[in-house]
């Protein structure tokens, strides 16, 4: 007898504007304050402004972090360029953008371009 379990996931488009100047650091992500989803997993999504989307912002998470079983190490973007409109929640333009840009992490607006095929 076999059992089939189906899980669902949310995917976001690539939010990196360019890899030039990209600086990643490792930090510890605590499990406190993270709400479990319907499957029972506590996940902080990639692209989350960390630790909060306000003046305390120190970077943006580079990848999803599963903290179901406790705190985990994760990569955080400290410098570089990202598309703000591709993040799960755009950085607050009045609070979070200033400290992020002060350390070299710039939020770009995505510009749609047409491909010309000759």
TIMARFI-550008 format. One record per residue: x, y, z of N, C-alpha, C, O, CB in turn; residue number from 1. Coordinates in nm, 3 decimals. Glycine has a CB too. Layout:
# TIMARFI-550008
- n.c1 / n.c2 / n.c3 / ca.c1 / ca.c2 / ca.c3 / c.c1 / c.c2 / c.c3 / o.c1 / o.c2 / o.c3 / cb.c1 / cb.c2 / cb.c3 / k
- X / Y / Z / X / Y / Z / X / Y / Z / X / Y / Z / X / Y / Z / NUM
...
# end
This chain:
# TIMARFI-550008
- n.c1 / n.c2 / n.c3 / ca.c1 / ca.c2 / ca.c3 / c.c1 / c.c2 / c.c3 / o.c1 / o.c2 / o.c3 / cb.c1 / cb.c2 / cb.c3 / k
- 0.085 / -0.116 / 0.000 / 0.000 / 0.000 / 0.000 / 0.090 / 0.123 / 0.000 / 0.189 / 0.129 / 0.073 / -0.097 / -0.001 / 0.122 / 1
- 0.055 / 0.221 / -0.081 / 0.135 / 0.343 / -0.088 / 0.054 / 0.462 / -0.037 / -0.069 / 0.465 / -0.044 / 0.185 / 0.368 / -0.232 / 2
- 0.127 / 0.559 / 0.012 / 0.066 / 0.682 / 0.060 / 0.121 / 0.797 / -0.022 / 0.241 / 0.802 / -0.052 / 0.091 / 0.704 / 0.212 / 3
- 0.035 / 0.887 / -0.056 / 0.077 / 1.004 / -0.133 / 0.046 / 1.129 / -0.052 / -0.066 / 1.148 / -0.005 / 0.006 / 1.008 / -0.272 / 4
- 0.146 / 1.212 / -0.038 / 0.129 / 1.339 / 0.033 / 0.168 / 1.451 / -0.062 / 0.273 / 1.445 / -0.127 / 0.214 / 1.343 / 0.164 / 5
- 0.085 / 1.551 / -0.071 / 0.113 / 1.663 / -0.158 / 0.139 / 1.786 / -0.075 / 0.059 / 1.822 / 0.011 / -0.004 / 1.687 / -0.256 / 6
- 0.252 / 1.851 / -0.099 / 0.286 / 1.976 / -0.034 / 0.281 / 2.087 / -0.137 / 0.309 / 2.064 / -0.255 / 0.425 / 1.969 / 0.034 / 7
- 0.246 / 2.204 / -0.094 / 0.246 / 2.317 / -0.186 / 0.355 / 2.415 / -0.143 / 0.396 / 2.417 / -0.027 / 0.107 / 2.387 / -0.188 / 8
- 0.400 / 2.493 / -0.237 / 0.505 / 2.590 / -0.208 / 0.480 / 2.716 / -0.288 / 0.415 / 2.714 / -0.393 / 0.645 / 2.531 / -0.240 / 9
- 0.531 / 2.825 / -0.237 / 0.521 / 2.952 / -0.307 / 0.658 / 2.985 / -0.362 / 0.758 / 2.977 / -0.291 / 0.470 / 3.066 / -0.213 / 10
- 0.663 / 3.021 / -0.487 / 0.791 / 3.059 / -0.547 / 0.784 / 3.206 / -0.586 / 0.679 / 3.257 / -0.626 / 0.825 / 2.970 / -0.670 / 11
- 0.895 / 3.271 / -0.575 / 0.906 / 3.411 / -0.612 / 1.011 / 3.422 / -0.723 / 1.103 / 3.341 / -0.729 / 0.944 / 3.500 / -0.489 / 12
- 0.997 / 3.523 / -0.810 / 1.100 / 3.540 / -0.913 / 1.233 / 3.582 / -0.850 / 1.236 / 3.630 / -0.737 / 1.055 / 3.645 / -1.018 / 13
- 1.339 / 3.564 / -0.923 / 1.472 / 3.603 / -0.876 / 1.470 / 3.752 / -0.842 / 1.434 / 3.834 / -0.927 / 1.581 / 3.571 / -0.982 / 14
- 1.510 / 3.787 / -0.721 / 1.506 / 3.927 / -0.680 / 1.640 / 3.997 / -0.689 / 1.649 / 4.117 / -0.660 / 1.455 / 3.937 / -0.540 / 15
- 1.746 / 3.926 / -0.730 / 1.876 / 3.992 / -0.746 / 1.877 / 4.075 / -0.875 / 1.841 / 4.025 / -0.981 / 1.991 / 3.888 / -0.747 / 16
- 1.919 / 4.199 / -0.863 / 1.930 / 4.285 / -0.979 / 2.059 / 4.251 / -1.056 / 2.059 / 4.245 / -1.179 / 1.928 / 4.434 / -0.938 / 17
- 2.167 / 4.229 / -0.981 / 2.296 / 4.192 / -1.039 / 2.379 / 4.124 / -0.931 / 2.359 / 4.148 / -0.812 / 2.370 / 4.316 / -1.097 / 18
- 2.473 / 4.039 / -0.972 / 2.560 / 3.975 / -0.875 / 2.685 / 4.058 / -0.849 / 2.764 / 4.026 / -0.759 / 2.600 / 3.835 / -0.924 / 19
- 2.705 / 4.165 / -0.925 / 2.820 / 4.252 / -0.907 / 2.807 / 4.325 / -0.773 / 2.706 / 4.390 / -0.748 / 2.833 / 4.354 / -1.024 / 20
- 2.906 / 4.313 / -0.689 / 2.906 / 4.380 / -0.560 / 2.826 / 4.309 / -0.452 / 2.806 / 4.363 / -0.344 / 2.855 / 4.517 / -0.576 / 21
- 2.780 / 4.188 / -0.480 / 2.699 / 4.113 / -0.384 / 2.784 / 4.067 / -0.266 / 2.889 / 4.005 / -0.285 / 2.633 / 3.991 / -0.453 / 22
- 2.740 / 4.098 / -0.145 / 2.810 / 4.058 / -0.023 / 2.711 / 3.983 / 0.065 / 2.607 / 4.038 / 0.103 / 2.871 / 4.181 / 0.053 / 23
- 2.744 / 3.857 / 0.098 / 2.660 / 3.775 / 0.185 / 2.734 / 3.749 / 0.315 / 2.855 / 3.728 / 0.315 / 2.621 / 3.641 / 0.117 / 24
- 2.662 / 3.751 / 0.425 / 2.716 / 3.717 / 0.556 / 2.628 / 3.610 / 0.617 / 2.512 / 3.596 / 0.579 / 2.726 / 3.842 / 0.648 / 25
- 2.681 / 3.536 / 0.712 / 2.604 / 3.433 / 0.781 / 2.558 / 3.486 / 0.916 / 2.636 / 3.542 / 0.993 / 2.688 / 3.304 / 0.799 / 26
- 2.428 / 3.467 / 0.943 / 2.372 / 3.507 / 1.072 / 2.283 / 3.394 / 1.123 / 2.252 / 3.300 / 1.050 / 2.291 / 3.642 / 1.060 / 27
- 2.243 / 3.404 / 1.248 / 2.152 / 3.305 / 1.308 / 2.010 / 3.361 / 1.307 / 1.986 / 3.473 / 1.351 / 2.197 / 3.270 / 1.453 / 28
- 1.917 / 3.281 / 1.257 / 1.776 / 3.320 / 1.252 / 1.703 / 3.245 / 1.364 / 1.697 / 3.122 / 1.361 / 1.712 / 3.288 / 1.111 / 29
- 1.648 / 3.316 / 1.463 / 1.576 / 3.249 / 1.572 / 1.438 / 3.202 / 1.527 / 1.383 / 3.251 / 1.429 / 1.563 / 3.342 / 1.693 / 30
- 1.382 / 3.105 / 1.601 / 1.250 / 3.054 / 1.568 / 1.138 / 3.131 / 1.637 / 1.021 / 3.102 / 1.614 / 1.240 / 2.907 / 1.604 / 31
- 1.172 / 3.227 / 1.719 / 1.070 / 3.303 / 1.791 / 1.000 / 3.400 / 1.696 / 1.065 / 3.465 / 1.614 / 1.132 / 3.379 / 1.909 / 32
- 0.870 / 3.408 / 1.707 / 0.791 / 3.499 / 1.626 / 0.758 / 3.449 / 1.487 / 0.690 / 3.519 / 1.412 / 0.863 / 3.626 / 1.613 / 33
- 0.803 / 3.329 / 1.451 / 0.772 / 3.273 / 1.319 / 0.653 / 3.180 / 1.334 / 0.656 / 3.087 / 1.414 / 0.895 / 3.198 / 1.258 / 34
- 0.548 / 3.205 / 1.257 / 0.424 / 3.128 / 1.266 / 0.432 / 3.007 / 1.173 / 0.478 / 3.018 / 1.060 / 0.302 / 3.216 / 1.231 / 35
- 0.387 / 2.892 / 1.223 / 0.387 / 2.769 / 1.142 / 0.278 / 2.777 / 1.035 / 0.171 / 2.834 / 1.057 / 0.365 / 2.644 / 1.232 / 36
- 0.308 / 2.719 / 0.919 / 0.210 / 2.715 / 0.811 / 0.116 / 2.596 / 0.831 / 0.122 / 2.529 / 0.934 / 0.279 / 2.707 / 0.674 / 37
- 0.029 / 2.569 / 0.734 / -0.069 / 2.461 / 0.745 / -0.004 / 2.324 / 0.758 / -0.063 / 2.232 / 0.816 / -0.161 / 2.462 / 0.623 / 38
- 0.117 / 2.308 / 0.706 / 0.188 / 2.181 / 0.714 / 0.268 / 2.166 / 0.843 / 0.324 / 2.059 / 0.869 / 0.281 / 2.167 / 0.596 / 39
- 0.274 / 2.270 / 0.924 / 0.346 / 2.265 / 1.050 / 0.489 / 2.314 / 1.043 / 0.563 / 2.305 / 1.141 / 0.346 / 2.128 / 1.101 / 40
- 0.531 / 2.367 / 0.927 / 0.667 / 2.416 / 0.911 / 0.675 / 2.565 / 0.943 / 0.585 / 2.641 / 0.908 / 0.719 / 2.389 / 0.769 / 41
- 0.782 / 2.604 / 1.009 / 0.809 / 2.745 / 1.037 / 0.920 / 2.788 / 0.942 / 1.036 / 2.752 / 0.960 / 0.850 / 2.768 / 1.188 / 42
- 0.883 / 2.867 / 0.841 / 0.978 / 2.907 / 0.739 / 0.979 / 3.058 / 0.723 / 0.874 / 3.122 / 0.715 / 0.946 / 2.840 / 0.606 / 43
- 1.099 / 3.115 / 0.719 / 1.116 / 3.257 / 0.688 / 1.156 / 3.263 / 0.541 / 1.260 / 3.208 / 0.504 / 1.225 / 3.328 / 0.783 / 44
- 1.075 / 3.328 / 0.456 / 1.101 / 3.324 / 0.312 / 1.221 / 3.408 / 0.268 / 1.257 / 3.506 / 0.332 / 0.980 / 3.370 / 0.238 / 45
- 1.282 / 3.366 / 0.158 / 1.389 / 3.443 / 0.096 / 1.334 / 3.580 / 0.058 / 1.219 / 3.591 / 0.017 / 1.449 / 3.369 / -0.028 / 46
- 1.417 / 3.681 / 0.069 / 1.375 / 3.816 / 0.035 / 1.314 / 3.893 / 0.150 / 1.270 / 4.007 / 0.132 / 1.277 / 3.811 / -0.076 / 47
- 1.311 / 3.833 / 0.269 / 1.258 / 3.902 / 0.386 / 1.360 / 4.003 / 0.438 / 1.477 / 3.971 / 0.455 / 1.222 / 3.801 / 0.497 / 48
- 1.313 / 4.125 / 0.461 / 1.401 / 4.227 / 0.521 / 1.421 / 4.187 / 0.666 / 1.325 / 4.167 / 0.740 / 1.339 / 4.374 / 0.509 / 49
- 1.550 / 4.175 / 0.707 / 1.580 / 4.121 / 0.841 / 1.646 / 4.225 / 0.929 / 1.728 / 4.300 / 0.878 / 1.670 / 3.999 / 0.830 / 50
- 1.616 / 4.235 / 1.056 / 1.521 / 4.159 / 1.136 / 1.378 / 4.212 / 1.125 / 1.283 / 4.141 / 1.160 / 1.563 / 4.161 / 1.279 / 51
- 1.361 / 4.335 / 1.077 / 1.227 / 4.389 / 1.058 / 1.232 / 4.492 / 0.944 / 1.338 / 4.544 / 0.910 / 1.172 / 4.454 / 1.189 / 52
- 1.116 / 4.518 / 0.888 / 1.106 / 4.612 / 0.777 / 1.091 / 4.755 / 0.831 / 0.992 / 4.823 / 0.807 / 0.985 / 4.575 / 0.685 / 53
- 1.194 / 4.796 / 0.904 / 1.194 / 4.930 / 0.965 / 1.339 / 4.978 / 0.977 / 1.427 / 4.926 / 0.908 / 1.123 / 4.929 / 1.105 / 54
- 1.364 / 5.074 / 1.064 / 1.498 / 5.133 / 1.078 / 1.601 / 5.035 / 1.134 / 1.720 / 5.065 / 1.130 / 1.492 / 5.254 / 1.167 / 55
- 1.559 / 4.919 / 1.185 / 1.653 / 4.820 / 1.238 / 1.704 / 4.725 / 1.130 / 1.783 / 4.635 / 1.160 / 1.587 / 4.739 / 1.349 / 56
- 1.661 / 4.742 / 1.006 / 1.697 / 4.651 / 0.896 / 1.849 / 4.644 / 0.877 / 1.916 / 4.747 / 0.871 / 1.630 / 4.695 / 0.765 / 57
- 1.901 / 4.520 / 0.869 / 2.045 / 4.501 / 0.847 / 2.074 / 4.428 / 0.718 / 2.190 / 4.419 / 0.678 / 2.107 / 4.425 / 0.963 / 58
- 1.971 / 4.374 / 0.650 / 1.991 / 4.303 / 0.526 / 1.866 / 4.231 / 0.482 / 1.759 / 4.246 / 0.541 / 2.104 / 4.205 / 0.541 / 59
- 1.881 / 4.152 / 0.375 / 1.771 / 4.076 / 0.317 / 1.813 / 3.930 / 0.308 / 1.923 / 3.899 / 0.262 / 1.733 / 4.131 / 0.176 / 60
- 1.726 / 3.839 / 0.353 / 1.758 / 3.696 / 0.350 / 1.775 / 3.648 / 0.206 / 1.694 / 3.678 / 0.119 / 1.648 / 3.614 / 0.420 / 61
- 1.882 / 3.575 / 0.183 / 1.916 / 3.527 / 0.049 / 1.838 / 3.401 / 0.011 / 1.812 / 3.379 / -0.107 / 2.065 / 3.499 / 0.040 / 62
- 1.801 / 3.320 / 0.109 / 1.731 / 3.194 / 0.082 / 1.630 / 3.167 / 0.192 / 1.637 / 3.226 / 0.300 / 1.831 / 3.077 / 0.071 / 63
- 1.535 / 3.076 / 0.165 / 1.439 / 3.036 / 0.266 / 1.511 / 2.973 / 0.385 / 1.612 / 2.904 / 0.367 / 1.335 / 2.938 / 0.208 / 64
- 1.458 / 2.997 / 0.506 / 1.518 / 2.941 / 0.627 / 1.409 / 2.866 / 0.704 / 1.309 / 2.925 / 0.744 / 1.583 / 3.053 / 0.715 / 65
- 1.430 / 2.736 / 0.724 / 1.336 / 2.653 / 0.799 / 1.379 / 2.651 / 0.945 / 1.483 / 2.594 / 0.979 / 1.329 / 2.508 / 0.740 / 66
- 1.298 / 2.713 / 1.031 / 1.331 / 2.720 / 1.174 / 1.232 / 2.636 / 1.256 / 1.207 / 2.666 / 1.373 / 1.330 / 2.867 / 1.223 / 67
- 1.177 / 2.533 / 1.195 / 1.079 / 2.447 / 1.262 / 1.137 / 2.385 / 1.388 / 1.069 / 2.377 / 1.490 / 1.032 / 2.338 / 1.167 / 68
- 1.262 / 2.342 / 1.382 / 1.324 / 2.274 / 1.496 / 1.424 / 2.360 / 1.570 / 1.513 / 2.307 / 1.636 / 1.392 / 2.149 / 1.448 / 69
- 1.411 / 2.490 / 1.561 / 1.501 / 2.580 / 1.633 / 1.575 / 2.674 / 1.540 / 1.557 / 2.671 / 1.418 / 1.599 / 2.500 / 1.713 / 70
- 1.659 / 2.757 / 1.598 / 1.735 / 2.857 / 1.524 / 1.826 / 2.792 / 1.420 / 1.878 / 2.682 / 1.442 / 1.818 / 2.944 / 1.620 / 71
- 1.846 / 2.860 / 1.308 / 1.931 / 2.809 / 1.200 / 2.022 / 2.921 / 1.149 / 1.990 / 3.039 / 1.162 / 1.846 / 2.752 / 1.085 / 72
- 2.134 / 2.882 / 1.092 / 2.223 / 2.976 / 1.025 / 2.167 / 3.004 / 0.886 / 2.111 / 2.915 / 0.822 / 2.369 / 2.920 / 1.018 / 73
- 2.183 / 3.128 / 0.841 / 2.131 / 3.166 / 0.711 / 2.221 / 3.271 / 0.648 / 2.297 / 3.339 / 0.717 / 1.987 / 3.218 / 0.722 / 74
- 2.210 / 3.285 / 0.516 / 2.284 / 3.387 / 0.443 / 2.197 / 3.512 / 0.432 / 2.079 / 3.505 / 0.399 / 2.327 / 3.337 / 0.303 / 75
- 2.258 / 3.625 / 0.460 / 2.187 / 3.752 / 0.450 / 2.266 / 3.843 / 0.355 / 2.389 / 3.849 / 0.361 / 2.170 / 3.820 / 0.590 / 76
- 2.193 / 3.912 / 0.268 / 2.256 / 4.005 / 0.174 / 2.284 / 4.135 / 0.249 / 2.191 / 4.200 / 0.298 / 2.165 / 4.030 / 0.048 / 77
- 2.411 / 4.172 / 0.256 / 2.451 / 4.294 / 0.325 / 2.480 / 4.408 / 0.227 / 2.465 / 4.525 / 0.262 / 2.573 / 4.268 / 0.411 / 78
- 2.521 / 4.375 / 0.106 / 2.549 / 4.476 / 0.005 / 2.520 / 4.418 / -0.133 / 2.532 / 4.298 / -0.155 / 2.697 / 4.525 / 0.014 / 79
- 2.482 / 4.505 / -0.224 / 2.449 / 4.462 / -0.359 / 2.327 / 4.537 / -0.409 / 2.296 / 4.646 / -0.361 / 2.425 / 4.311 / -0.364 / 80
- 2.258 / 4.478 / -0.507 / 2.139 / 4.540 / -0.565 / 2.030 / 4.434 / -0.579 / 2.055 / 4.324 / -0.629 / 2.171 / 4.605 / -0.703 / 81
- 1.910 / 4.469 / -0.535 / 1.794 / 4.379 / -0.548 / 1.676 / 4.457 / -0.605 / 1.669 / 4.579 / -0.594 / 1.756 / 4.315 / -0.410 / 82
- 1.583 / 4.383 / -0.667 / 1.459 / 4.442 / -0.714 / 1.359 / 4.442 / -0.599 / 1.317 / 4.335 / -0.554 / 1.403 / 4.365 / -0.839 / 83
- 1.320 / 4.558 / -0.551 / 1.229 / 4.568 / -0.439 / 1.091 / 4.513 / -0.467 / 1.026 / 4.459 / -0.378 / 1.217 / 4.710 / -0.398 / 84
- 1.044 / 4.526 / -0.591 / 0.909 / 4.478 / -0.624 / 0.903 / 4.326 / -0.642 / 0.793 / 4.272 / -0.659 / 0.861 / 4.547 / -0.750 / 85
- 1.014 / 4.258 / -0.640 / 1.014 / 4.111 / -0.649 / 1.027 / 4.044 / -0.513 / 1.020 / 3.922 / -0.504 / 1.127 / 4.064 / -0.740 / 86
- 1.046 / 4.121 / -0.407 / 1.056 / 4.065 / -0.272 / 0.916 / 4.032 / -0.221 / 0.818 / 4.090 / -0.268 / 1.128 / 4.165 / -0.176 / 87
- 0.905 / 3.937 / -0.125 / 0.773 / 3.905 / -0.071 / 0.702 / 4.028 / -0.014 / 0.581 / 4.045 / -0.031 / 0.785 / 3.798 / 0.038 / 88
- 0.778 / 4.114 / 0.054 / 0.727 / 4.243 / 0.105 / 0.833 / 4.347 / 0.072 / 0.948 / 4.333 / 0.113 / 0.696 / 4.238 / 0.261 / 89
- 0.795 / 4.449 / -0.001 / 0.891 / 4.551 / -0.040 / 0.942 / 4.625 / 0.083 / 0.866 / 4.649 / 0.177 / 0.828 / 4.650 / -0.140 / 90
- 1.070 / 4.663 / 0.084 / 1.125 / 4.739 / 0.198 / 1.053 / 4.872 / 0.214 / 1.021 / 4.939 / 0.116 / 1.275 / 4.763 / 0.179 / 91
- 1.027 / 4.909 / 0.337 / 0.960 / 5.035 / 0.366 / 1.047 / 5.151 / 0.316 / 1.160 / 5.166 / 0.362 / 0.932 / 5.050 / 0.520 / 92
- 0.997 / 5.231 / 0.222 / 1.080 / 5.337 / 0.164 / 1.119 / 5.446 / 0.263 / 1.220 / 5.514 / 0.243 / 1.008 / 5.398 / 0.048 / 93
- 1.041 / 5.464 / 0.369 / 1.072 / 5.569 / 0.466 / 1.160 / 5.521 / 0.580 / 1.233 / 5.600 / 0.640 / 0.946 / 5.626 / 0.522 / 94
- 1.154 / 5.390 / 0.612 / 1.227 / 5.340 / 0.728 / 1.341 / 5.246 / 0.692 / 1.454 / 5.268 / 0.735 / 1.133 / 5.271 / 0.820 / 95
- 1.315 / 5.141 / 0.615 / 1.414 / 5.036 / 0.592 / 1.517 / 5.070 / 0.484 / 1.631 / 5.026 / 0.493 / 1.345 / 4.910 / 0.556 / 96
- 1.477 / 5.146 / 0.384 / 1.568 / 5.171 / 0.272 / 1.691 / 5.250 / 0.315 / 1.801 / 5.223 / 0.267 / 1.494 / 5.246 / 0.160 / 97
- 1.676 / 5.347 / 0.402 / 1.789 / 5.431 / 0.444 / 1.901 / 5.352 / 0.510 / 2.016 / 5.367 / 0.468 / 1.740 / 5.539 / 0.539 / 98
- 1.874 / 5.267 / 0.612 / 1.985 / 5.192 / 0.671 / 2.044 / 5.088 / 0.576 / 2.163 / 5.059 / 0.583 / 1.939 / 5.123 / 0.798 / 99
- 1.962 / 5.032 / 0.488 / 2.014 / 4.934 / 0.392 / 2.108 / 5.001 / 0.293 / 2.216 / 4.949 / 0.265 / 1.899 / 4.864 / 0.317 / 100
- 2.068 / 5.116 / 0.239 / 2.153 / 5.187 / 0.143 / 2.280 / 5.241 / 0.210 / 2.383 / 5.255 / 0.144 / 2.075 / 5.301 / 0.079 / 101
- 2.273 / 5.273 / 0.338 / 2.391 / 5.323 / 0.409 / 2.502 / 5.218 / 0.416 / 2.620 / 5.254 / 0.424 / 2.353 / 5.367 / 0.550 / 102
- 2.467 / 5.091 / 0.412 / 2.568 / 4.985 / 0.416 / 2.598 / 4.929 / 0.277 / 2.682 / 4.839 / 0.264 / 2.523 / 4.873 / 0.508 / 103
- 2.531 / 4.980 / 0.173 / 2.562 / 4.938 / 0.037 / 2.463 / 4.843 / -0.027 / 2.494 / 4.782 / -0.129 / 2.694 / 4.876 / 0.035 / 104
- 2.344 / 4.827 / 0.030 / 2.240 / 4.741 / -0.028 / 2.135 / 4.832 / -0.090 / 2.062 / 4.900 / -0.019 / 2.176 / 4.645 / 0.080 / 105
- 2.128 / 4.832 / -0.224 / 2.041 / 4.924 / -0.296 / 1.919 / 4.851 / -0.350 / 1.927 / 4.738 / -0.398 / 2.117 / 4.991 / -0.410 / 106
- 1.806 / 4.919 / -0.342 / 1.678 / 4.865 / -0.387 / 1.647 / 4.928 / -0.522 / 1.628 / 5.050 / -0.530 / 1.563 / 4.891 / -0.283 / 107
- 1.643 / 4.848 / -0.628 / 1.614 / 4.896 / -0.763 / 1.467 / 4.873 / -0.796 / 1.402 / 4.785 / -0.740 / 1.704 / 4.826 / -0.867 / 108
- 1.417 / 4.953 / -0.888 / 1.284 / 4.930 / -0.943 / 1.304 / 4.851 / -1.072 / 1.386 / 4.887 / -1.157 / 1.206 / 5.065 / -0.969 / 109
- 1.229 / 4.744 / -1.085 / 1.242 / 4.661 / -1.206 / 1.188 / 4.736 / -1.325 / 1.079 / 4.794 / -1.318 / 1.170 / 4.525 / -1.189 / 110
- 1.261 / 4.736 / -1.432 / 1.218 / 4.799 / -1.556 / 1.197 / 4.688 / -1.657 / 1.287 / 4.609 / -1.687 / 1.323 / 4.905 / -1.607 / 111
- 1.077 / 4.683 / -1.709 / 1.047 / 4.583 / -1.811 / 1.116 / 4.624 / -1.941 / 1.105 / 4.738 / -1.984 / 0.894 / 4.567 / -1.832 / 112
- 1.185 / 4.532 / -2.002 / 1.253 / 4.559 / -2.128 / 1.199 / 4.464 / -2.235 / 1.159 / 4.351 / -2.206 / 1.406 / 4.544 / -2.113 / 113
- 1.200 / 4.512 / -2.355 / 1.156 / 4.429 / -2.466 / 1.278 / 4.363 / -2.529 / 1.385 / 4.424 / -2.540 / 1.078 / 4.512 / -2.571 / 114
- 1.262 / 4.241 / -2.570 / 1.370 / 4.174 / -2.643 / 1.346 / 4.192 / -2.791 / 1.237 / 4.164 / -2.842 / 1.378 / 4.022 / -2.606 / 115
- 1.446 / 4.238 / -2.859 / 1.436 / 4.256 / -3.002 / 1.506 / 4.139 / -3.067 / 1.626 / 4.117 / -3.047 / 1.497 / 4.392 / -3.047 / 116
- 1.432 / 4.066 / -3.145 / 1.488 / 3.950 / -3.215 / 1.508 / 3.989 / -3.361 / 1.412 / 4.023 / -3.431 / 1.396 / 3.823 / -3.202 / 117
- 1.632 / 3.983 / -3.406 / 1.661 / 4.024 / -3.544 / 1.645 / 3.910 / -3.639 / 1.665 / 3.926 / -3.759 / 1.800 / 4.079 / -3.555 / 118
# end
